[in-house]
Amino acid sequence: MKIAEVGDIIEFRDGLRGIVEKVNENSVIVDVTYMDNYRDLELEQKTVVNHKNYKIVKEKATS
């Protein structure tokens, strides 16, 4: 399993998506305001997701 890096876009919990802001040993902190319907879902701006519970949708572009 590949671990996400800061700036990657991940998908978790039934289609929610977000941008990885911090990588911890067992989890990542994700900014979910990336989603257009974020306000409609009444979610917190950030959430913690275990490495086992997401897939990388798009890796951060490297310069």
SVG drawing of the C-alpha trace seen along z (x, -y; Angstrom):
<svg xmlns="http://www.w3.org/2000/svg" viewBox="-26 -25 36 27">
<polyline fill="none" stroke="black" stroke-width="0.4" points="0.0,0.0 1.3,-3.4 1.1,-6.1 -0.2,-9.5 2.0,-12.6 1.2,-16.2 -0.7,-17.7 -2.1,-14.4 -5.9,-14.1 -7.4,-11.0 -10.8,-9.4 -12.2,-7.8 -15.5,-6.9 -17.9,-6.3 -16.6,-8.9 -15.5,-11.8 -12.3,-13.5 -9.8,-15.8 -6.2,-17.2 -3.6,-15.7 -2.2,-18.4 -0.1,-16.3 1.2,-12.7 1.4,-11.0 2.7,-7.5 -0.7,-5.8 -2.9,-8.4 -3.2,-11.6 -4.9,-14.9 -7.2,-15.9 -8.7,-19.2 -12.2,-18.3 -13.1,-21.8 -11.6,-20.6 -15.1,-19.1 -17.6,-21.4 -20.4,-20.2 -18.5,-20.4 -20.9,-22.9 -23.9,-20.8 -22.5,-17.8 -22.1,-19.7 -18.6,-18.3 -15.7,-19.7 -13.0,-21.4 -10.4,-18.8 -10.5,-15.1 -8.1,-12.3 -8.0,-9.2 -6.1,-6.0 -3.7,-4.9 -5.8,-1.7 -9.0,-3.6 -8.2,-5.7 -7.0,-5.5 -4.9,-8.1 -6.9,-9.7 -4.3,-12.1 -0.7,-12.6 0.7,-16.1 2.3,-17.5 6.1,-17.6 8.0,-20.5"/>
</svg>
